[in-house]
Amino acid sequence: MLENTDLGKLILRLCVGGLILFHGISKLINGIGFIENMLASHGLPGFLAYGVYVGEVVAPLMLIVGYQTRIGALLIVINMLVALALVHTGQLLSLNAQGGWALELQGLYLFGALALVFMGPGRYKLNS
């Protein structure tokens, strides 16, 4: 049986990084005002909203090219934990209309990135 864990790591990096990057591009185009407002409603300074650019633009690009992948993946994990805490806490134990976890997309981003923290980039990378 053919086994290529390096190819699997590349696919995971491209999927997690690529899909989260779409969220970052949206924030680059539309701004982060809603995140600043959300932080303020939790008593946190609005300038922290700029961290979303690190978690949704810089870190995904790190995964895609395989540069400092573990650090990029850790940044995505942190970004997702903050997003869950600020936006999705009420949905943690909820199911969607199809019976799946209401936060399955966020969960896949979080745990996919966490897997990359532990596995690393694999052989197909720019740099470790």
N, C-alpha and C positions, 0 to 999 in steps of 0.2 A: 504494500500500500504506500502511495506517495505521501510523504509528510514534509511540509515546508512551513515551519512555524514563522520563518522570516516573512514569507508572503502573507501569512495571516496577520502578522503585526502591521505590515504595510497597509493592508486593507482596512484594519481597524483604525489606524492613524488617519488615513484618507477620509474614511467615513465620519469619524468623530470630528476631526478638524474641519473638514469641508462643510458638514451640516451646521456646525456652530458658527462658522465663518459667515454664513448667510445672515444669522442674527446680528452679527457685528456690522456687516455691510448695511443692514437696515438701520442700525443706530447711527452709523456714519452719515447716512442720507437724511434721516428724520430727526436726529438729535437724541439727547438723553434727558430731556426735561422731565418726562414722566418718572424717570428713576430718581432724579433729584428731589422731586415732590414726594415720592415714596419714602426716601431716606429721611426727609424732613418730618414726615408724619410719624416716623419711629424715633424722632429726636436725634437723628444722626446728621452730620454736616453734609450738605449737598455736593461738595467737591469730591466726595467718595464715589460719586456716580461715574467719574472718569475712569475708575478702575474697570468698568465694563469693557472699555476699549482694550485693555490688557487681556481680559479673560475671553473676549469674543472676537478679537482681531489678531493681536500679537500671538497669543498662545496657540490658536488654531493654525496659524501660519508656521509656527515652530513644529507642530505635529506633522503638517503636510510635507514639509521639506526634510523632516527628521533631524532638526537642529535642537540640541538640548531638550529632547523629547520628554524626558521625565519631569523637567522643570515646567515645560509647557503644559503637560498633562496635569500637574499639580495645580497650576494656575487655573485650569478649567475646573478642577474639582472644587477649589475655593470659590470660584465664580458661581458654580451650580449650588453650593451650600448656601451662599448668600442669597441667591435667587429663591431657593426653597424657603429660607427663613423669612424673607421680605414679602414674597408674593404668594407662595403656595402652601403655607402651613395648614390652612383649613382643608386642603385636599389630600393631606398625607394618608388618610385612611379611607379615601373615597374611591369609588369605582366609576368608570364612564358608562355611557349608554350601552356599549357592547360588552360590558362585564369586565373589561380590563382595568388596570390601575389607572386612575385619573392622571397620574404623573409619570406614566411610562416613558414618554419622550425625555423628560428631565432625568428620569432614573437611568435610561440608557446612556445619556450624555455623561452623567455623574459616574456610573460604574464602568463605562467604557474607558473614560479617562483614568479612573482609578486603576483599572487593569494595566493601562500603559505605564502608570507610575511604577508598578511592580515589575512589568515585563521588559520595559525599555523599548527602543525603536526597532530592533532587529537589524539585519545586515543591510537592508536597503535604506540608506539614510545619507544625509549630508555630513553629519557629525554626531557623535554621541553626546 
